[in-house]
Amino acid sequence: MTVRSRSQDDPGESAITRAWIEHAGVGSAAAAELETIYAEAGREIARRGPACWASGRCCNFAKAGHRLYVTGLEAAYCVARLTPPMTLTVEGIRLAREGGGCPFQVANLCGVHGIKPLGCRVYFCDRSAQGWQGELTERLLTEIRGVHDRHGLGYRYGEWREMLERVGAAAWGD
C-alpha cells in the first residue's frame, strides 16, 4: 500500500523532504547540530528531574490527550537511524494511528528512545513537569528551526505520524 500526501505531489515539497533525508544522515552537520540540541534538552531535563514511570501512556497520544509534533529534519533523523528490529512501514504507521499511538512503541517502552524527537524528549506525564515543558520546547524548537535555516532546509512542522509517512514515502521511493 502506498500512502501519498498532497506534499508528495508537489515537486517543491518532495525536494524539501529529500533534503531532510540527505541532511539527517549520520555524520552530517545538520544532524550533529540536532544532536547538540537534543543533548541540551537532556541536560535540562536531568536538572529538572521529572519522573518517568515507563507506563507508555505518553506514547498513546489519544489516551494521553495530546499530539506529538516534529520538524521534518527530526522525522528524517529518526528514520535514518532505525536499526532492526525496529522498522517503519506504512502498515505500522496505519496501525499506530488507528490505535492512537506511536509506531515505535513496544509494549510500554519507546523503541527509538535514543533517536526520538524533541517533543518526546520533553514531554512527561509527571504533573510536576507541566510548568516548564512548554517553555523548554519552544526555546529548543527555535534552535531546531535555526538548523533548518542554516542548512537551507525547508522548515515544516507537523504531526509525528504524518511526518513519518512523508519521510518514509520519500525514503522508500513511493
N, C-alpha and C positions, 0 to 999 in steps of 0.2 A: 504494500500500500504506500503510495506517495502522498505526502502532505505538502500542499503548496499554499503559501500565503500570498497576498497581493504584493508584498515587498519582493518576493522572488520573481514576480513577473515584470518588475521594474528593473531595467538594466543598471540604473544607478544604485539602487538598493542592493542588488546582487553583488555589485563591485564593493560596496561597503562591507557586506558580510564576508566576502573573500578576503578583504584586507584585515578584518578582525582575526580570521583564521591564520593568515600569514604572520601577523604580529603577535599572536598568542603562543607561538611555538617556544619550546624550550630554548633558552639562550638568546631570545630576542630582547631588545632594550625595553620595549613596551611591557613585556611580561615581567622583566626584572623590576620595573617601576611599580607594577601592580603588586608584586610580591613584597616590596618595601612598604606599601600602603597596608597590605594585609598584616605584616609584622607590626606596624604601628597600631593597628586595631587590636592585635593580640596583646601588646604591652598595656594598652589602655584597659582592656577587659581584665587582664590579670590584676591590674591596680585596683579595679573596682570590685573584683571577686564575686561576681554573680554565681548563683547556684545553677548547676545543670544536673537534672535528675535522670538523664538519658531515657526519658519516657517516650520520646518520639512524637510527643504532642505538637511540637513546633514544626515538625516535618509534614504533619497533616494540616495543611493550610485551611481546609474547610472546617475542621473541628476546632482549630485554634482561633478561627475568626480573623485571619489575616491573609494577605497575599504577599508573595515574595517577588520583588522587582530587582532586576540586574541590568548592567550595561551589556552591550554587545561584546565588548572585549572580555568581560568576565565570563560570559557563557562560552565563548570560544576558548578561553584559558582552561576552563574545566573540561570541556570536550577533548581538547588537545592532550590532556594528561590522564585520560581514562586508561586504566590498565585492567586486564582480566583479573578477577571475574567480573568486574564492574564494566558494563557496556551501556550504550544508549541506542535504543531502537524506536522507531515510530510507534510500534505496539506498546513498548514500555511507557512512552510519554502518554499515549492514549489511556492506558490503564491507570496511570498515576492521576491523570486529570479526572477520570471517572470516579476514582476513589478519594479525590480531594487532596492528594498529597504530592510528594516528590518522587520522581522516577528513580532516585538513588537511595531511598530509604530501604534499609534491610532490617526487617523486624523493627526494633525500636531504635536502631542506630543509623548514623549517616554513613553511607558507603563511599562518600567522597570528602570526608572530613578535612583532609589536608589541602584540598583544592576547591573548597566551597566558596561561593561568592560572599561579598561583604555583608549582604542582608542576613545571611545565615550565621555569619561570624558574630554579628552584633545583637541579634535577636535572642532573648532569653525569656522563658515562661515565668521566671522568678519576678514576682511583682516589685521587688526592691530594685530591680534593674530598669524598670519602665521609665524612670525620670531622665536618665542620661542617654538612653539608646538613640533617640531621635537626633539629638544634637551631635553625637559622635557620627552617626550615619551620614547626616548632611555634610559635616565637615570633610569626611573621607570621600564621599561621593564627589564633592567639588574637586578633590585631588585626583580622583579617577577620571573625571571629565577632562582635567588638565592633561592626563596621559593621552586620552583620545586626541585632544587638540594638538599637543606637541608632535604626535606621530602622524598627523593628517588622517586620523581615523574618524569616520562619521560617528557622531555620538547618538546612540539610540538607547532608550531606557524602556524596558518592557517586562511583562510578566515572565517569570522564570521558564515555565514550560513552553511558552510561545517562542522565547528566545532560543531555547534548546532546539526546538523544531527548526527554526530558521537556520541556525548554525549547522545543525545535523544534516539538514537537507542539502546545504551547500557543500559540506564535507563529504557527503555520500554521493554527490553528483546528481541528485534528484531534481 
